[in-house]
Amino acid sequence: MEVVASQIASVTPMDPVTITPEDVAEAVRRAPNWKSTGLDGLHHYWLKGFVVCHAVLARQFQEALDQNSLPSLFTTGITHLVPKDQDTD
């Protein structure tokens, strides 16, 4: 833990960020419609159409940024290694 603390000491803090519904709309607009879904199970196609959700998502993203810590859901993952071909061990 001391190693992490010493490395964090040299990191420049991020400037404050404000996420607006327009930011969410722009990000969703540029996203491909039918790519794999996240944990929510929604394709970008639906997020593009549910314009009323953009304000709610912006508020939730902003709250996550303002908290100085993220839920473990955002920082924990599982990686599955998939060989490129059958001959790969």
C-alpha positions, 0 to 999 in steps of 0.5 A: 500500500505504501508503494501505491501511496508514493506513486499517487503523490506524483499524480497531478489532480484532474481539473474539475469536469462537468458532464451535461446531458448534451455530452451524453447525447454526443457520446451516444450519437457517436457510438455504434448501434448494435455493439455488445451491451454492457451490464445494463443490457442496452444497445446504443440504439435504444440510448439514442432514442431515449433522449429523456435518459440523457439528463439522468445519465449525466447526473449519475456520471457527475455524481460518480466523478464527484465522489472521489471513489468509484463503486467496485463494479467500475474497478473490478473485471474478469478477463477471458483469454481467447486463442486466435486459432486452435493451434494456440496453447 
